[in-house]
Amino acid sequence: MVAYTTSRPWPSDVPLPAGARLFTADEAARLNQSRSFLLRLDVIAKLPLTSSWFPALDAGEAPTIAVAPPQLQRELRLMADNLIRRRRDLIQIRGP
């Protein structure tokens, strides 16, 4: 399962949904991403563990794009825990 991400700009006059975290261009660069992006922990996708979704899988590789630093891991875990405990009704699970 993976959280939804998008690099489409979020409207500045619209509040972020519960479970969403905007990453600036600098923060994104530290995570090996080329531009700012929005992470939505309230939108989860079930992805099949197949080479069509994970091309390096057949090669026996498990490439890592980036590892979140401990501070960011704590922040996202707290955000996810709060979402699950207090706003579970907002969580969308998509996919097969």
C-alpha positions in Angstrom: 0.0 0.0 0.0 1.2 3.5 -0.9 0.1 7.0 -0.1 -1.0 9.2 -2.9 1.3 11.9 -4.1 0.9 14.6 -6.7 3.2 17.4 -8.0 0.1 19.4 -9.2 0.2 22.7 -7.2 -2.3 22.9 -4.4 -4.4 26.1 -4.5 -3.1 28.5 -1.9 -6.7 29.5 -0.9 -7.7 25.9 -0.1 -6.8 24.4 3.2 -4.9 21.1 3.1 -7.0 18.1 3.9 -6.4 16.1 7.1 -3.5 13.8 6.4 -1.9 15.9 3.7 1.6 17.3 3.8 3.1 19.7 1.3 6.8 19.3 0.5 8.6 22.4 -0.8 11.0 22.2 -3.7 13.9 22.1 -1.2 12.3 19.3 0.9 11.5 17.4 -2.3 15.1 17.7 -3.5 16.3 16.2 -0.2 14.1 13.2 -1.0 15.5 12.9 -4.6 12.4 14.4 -6.1 12.7 17.1 -8.9 9.8 19.3 -7.7 7.6 20.1 -4.8 4.8 17.6 -4.1 1.8 16.9 -2.0 1.7 13.6 0.1 -1.9 12.5 1.0 -2.0 9.9 3.8 -5.8 10.1 3.5 -5.7 8.5 0.0 -4.1 5.1 0.0 -3.7 2.8 -3.0 -3.3 -1.0 -3.0 -0.7 -1.8 -5.7 -0.1 -5.3 -6.8 3.4 -6.5 -6.3 4.1 -7.0 -10.0 6.7 -5.8 -12.5 4.2 -3.6 -14.2 4.1 -1.4 -11.1 7.6 -2.1 -9.9 9.8 -2.7 -13.0 13.0 -3.7 -11.1 11.1 -6.5 -9.3 11.9 -9.1 -11.9 15.6 -8.2 -11.7 15.6 -9.0 -8.0 16.2 -5.4 -7.1 14.4 -3.2 -4.7 15.4 0.3 -5.6 15.1 3.0 -2.9 14.3 6.5 -4.1 14.9 8.1 -0.7 14.7 7.4 3.0 12.9 10.0 5.1 15.1 11.3 7.9 14.0 10.3 11.4 12.3 13.7 12.1 10.1 13.4 9.0 9.3 9.7 9.7 8.1 10.8 13.2 6.0 13.6 11.7 4.4 11.4 9.1 3.7 8.6 11.6 2.1 11.1 14.0 0.0 12.5 11.1 -1.1 8.9 10.1 -1.8 7.9 13.7 -4.0 11.0 14.2 -5.8 10.4 10.9 -6.5 6.8 11.8 -7.7 7.6 15.4 -9.6 10.7 14.8 -10.6 10.9 11.1 -10.7 7.3 9.9 -13.8 8.1 7.9 -11.8 10.4 5.6 -9.4 7.6 4.5 -9.9 6.4 1.0 -8.5 3.1 -0.2 -8.2 2.7 -3.9 -7.0 0.0 -6.2 -7.7 -3.7 -6.9 
